[in-house]
């Protein structure tokens, strides 16, 4: 399965290069092997790999809660600028969903992907034509229409996915 996911991500990276938002989301539950596949892509393509939770939290430590909410977008821009590669792999993006940061994680990632290709691991699923993060009863819950997103998923049942040209799955 990892090789199939690897190939699908490589394919989506190529597709993304021609889009306005050059964002590829690797959507699967936590612990499903996304990090390992992204690390293999890093080695294969020689691109930057960023642990977002680690890098962003380091820079937020000395800021007040209000400053954190105002600075997180700039911090992400700085992290990507330092990466210095055309493709950047983002893993562990959970901090972007932190309620106190008052961010829209998908919109933030889309904005950042205008100048370079971003492949981001997303702990969630595609259900009923929507990309979700967390469960509906969770404070960090997010739901977005999936029809215009470049997504690779590890779900074996894609009958709920909207457009197979955009959303692809991997058999378990």
N, C-alpha and C positions, 0 to 999 in steps of 0.2 A: 504494500500500500504506500509506503514512504516514497518509492521510486515513481509511482503514478502521480502522487501529489507533487513531488519535485518537478516532474515534467509539465504538469498543468500550470504550476506557478511560473515556470520559465516561459511558457506560452503566453500567459497573461501579461508578463513583464513586456514582452515584445508588442502585444496589442496595446498596452497602456502608453507606449511611446508616442502614439498618434492622437491621443486624447487630450482634452483641455485639463481635466483632473486625471493625473497619471497615478491613480491610487488603485492598488490591488489589495483586497482584504482576504486573508486566509481565515475562514470562519470554522471554528470547531470548539467543542467544550475544553475547558482547562484540563491539562494532563493528557491530551490526545496525540501529542507528538509534533506539534507545530514548531516548537523551538528547535528540535533536532533537524527538521527539514529546512528551516531557515538557515541554520548553521551550515548545512551542506551546500545550500545555494551561495552563502557567503564565500565558502572555500572555492566553489566552482566558478563563480563570476568575479571574485576578488572585490566585492563591494562591502560597504560599511554595514555593521550590525550594531544596533543600539538597544540596550535594555532601558526602556523609557522610564519605568518606575525608579530605577537606580539613578539615572542621570538627572531627571527632573527633580526628584526629592532632594538630591544633594544641593541643588541650586535654590530650592524653596526654603531650606532650613532657617536661614537668617532673616526671612521676610515675615511681615505680619500677615494675617489671614487675608486682609484686604489687598495687600501688595501681591500676595500669591495669585489671587484671582486675576489681577491686572497684568501680571508678568508671565504667566504660563505660556501664552502664545509666543512672546518674544524669546523665552527660554527654549522652546521647541525650535524656533527658527535658528537660533544660535547653535543648537546641537546639530541640526542638519547642515548648516554652513560648515561646521567643523568636520563633518563627515567627508566632505570633498569627493564624493563619488556621485555619479549620475543616478544610480539606484541605491536606495537606503532601505535596509530591513529593520523594521521596528517590532520589538517583542516586548511583552509585559507592559501593555499600555493602560493597565487598570487605573493608574493614578489620574488619567485624563477624565475619568468618570466620577472622580471624587466630587461630591455635591458642593463642598465649600469652595471649590475652584470655579464654579459657575461657568463651565465650558460645555459646548456642544461638541463632543469628541469627533463625530463624523465630519462635521463642518470644518473643524480645526484641521483634521487630516487632509480633507479635500483642498483647503486653502494652501497648506504646505506642499501639496503635490502638484501645484501649478508649474513649478520650476524644476522639478526632478521627479523621478518615479519612486514612489513609496510603496513598499510591501509591508503591511501591518498585520500582525496576528490579532485576531478578534475572538475573545471568549464568548461565544454565543451560538446562534443558529439562524437558519433561514426557515421561517414558518409562515404559512399563509401569505406568501409573497412579500414578507417583511424580514428585514435583518433585525435581530434582537440581541440585546446585551442584558444579562441578569434576568431574574424572574419578575413578573409584574408587581409582586408585593415588595420588591427590594427598592431602597431609596435611589440606587444608581441605575434602575431599569431604563432602557432606551429601546425605541422601536422606530425603524425607518423603512420606507418603501425600498425594495431591493431592485426594482426594475431597471435602474440606470447605473447600478454599481458593478464594478468588475470584481467578481467574487469567486474564490475557489473554496469549496467546502469538502469536508470529509464525510458528509452525510451520504448514506447509501440510498435513501429514498428522497428523490427530488421532485416528487409529484406536486409539492407545494411551492417549488421554486417557480419564478415567473417566466424567465426567458433563458432557455438553455444556451443561447449564444453568449449571454452575459454571466450567468450563474452556472458553475460546473461543479459536479460532485465526484467523489472518489468512492468506489466500492470498498466496503470494509472487508 
